[in-house]
Amino acid sequence: MTDKKYVIAMDQGTTSSRAILFNKAGEMVSVVQREYRQIYPQPGWVEHDPMDIWSTQMGVTMEAMQKIDAKPEEIAAIGITNQRETTVVWDAATGHPVYNAIVWQCRRTSGMIDQMKADGWTDAIRQKTGLIPDAYFSASKIAWILDHVPGVRERAERGELRFGTVDSWLIWNLTDGRAHVTDRTNASRTMLFDIHQCEWDEEILRYFHIPRSMLPTVLPSSGLFGTTTRFGGEILIAGVAGDQQAALFGQCGFAAGEVKTTYGTGGFMLMNTGEDAILSRQGLLTTIAASVGDTVQYALEGSVFIVGAAIQWLRDEMRMIKSSPQSEEYCRNVPDAGGMYIVPTFSGMGAPYWQQDARGMIVGLTRGISKDHFIRATVESLAYQTHDLLRAMTEEAHLSLSGLKVDGGASANNFLMQFQADISDVTIIRPRCIETTALGAAYLAGLAVGYWKDLEEVSANWQCGQTFTPHMDPDKRNKLLHGWRRAVDCAIYWAKEDRNGDEYV
Ligand code: ADP
């Protein structure tokens, strides 16, 4: 046991770096956050300067400590959670990046992935890595840097370069180059990692011509990653997980059947499937979950591209509301959406539909439709999309749900949460602390060093903010869901027409 006061969570996200100090009760005692530069060199390309990532993360951590005058000797450990898949390559001798970080959103390597699929790799990738070949993951991003930055391939082959996801990059810097490590959850998003053997896959590395010497050592998510002296004393780095896996852990989703869903700009649902790596037939990803101890736990993951972004659309483009929270009062002005559905698939549909050409759809307009109905139909669409993911997951995993744990900005909307409970016929559980990502990283680190004794002690910290229990009549639910299915079909039909222009006569 340790009598130290705090655990630091470094939460390195896509648009900002944050540091949070947690106490033993799992309460936030200090938070500092800073946005940093997004670089868009061409349409569809997204980069970050790795030095911005590092300097903002250092800056916010120091400030968060200073704010409450926390000394290094009062810190039990550091936990890191990070934007996943984003790729950094640097020189082992100097620590200088050879190129900007290529961000997960960046589509520059989609041609490489089309080639990979044409080469017949789709099944092998799914079997080995649990993923669907996509430019989103790190593998093709590393290959792009090796192929396009002058001199870099030769340096990599001489063993002079290191690759890392953002967690590795931060740990390398925090330990002054002593540790080149990552955790299993981050490794499982590179599309280079065999999630069953738990090791880098030589065949895939060969396909992308990536030298093995560039890759970090992969460690369990809770354990010793290194020691930093950057804060004026020694602090252990003892927990690492990618953001979505950290959130599942922070929601205390330790057991098979636990599900969390995040209502952020987009939506991410993860279901813990225990020691079974379930291969999805409905386009969900199989990935490694954060866990303590050596046993590997798996999760199914599905995402919805447009969730809170649809509310921002109401605010910024439709100019129907002044703020996102205001959407809730409009929803309550009407008893239902008046038979109207909005399918906000502005940029294609993710799981379980996977229609990349789909666009948004509005159906069921009548003369009586008002702004209230329009807003309500948009808010309801968040719940319908989440429902589709949830149904796919429970079908694939054959697991019964104990409840759906929620977090993210739009989970603050009580109308939405009740509607979700009603439509999915499941109890929605919203924790008091919705900073679950950072909390998950803190728990992983704190458990490794004995700051928290075990999972029971951590679970005892978990405080429910509010639950929403279903009470919609089953006939009504089925009718609403049937309407939603038809609206989705319309959106898919519209996309198909576009591809086969001559079909329409
Ligand atoms: P991210 O981490 O993806 O930036 P957040 O978890 O901070 O996202 O959530 C922000 C999103 O939540 C925004 O898209 C915003 O429109 C939406 N949002 C915030 N509050 C509400 C609310 N009360 N009702 C509906 N949507 C909301």
Residues whose N, C-alpha, C, O or C-beta is under 5 A from the ligand:
A	BS01	ADP	Y263 G264 T265 G266 G308 A309 I311 Q312 S324 P325 G408 G409 A410 A412 N413
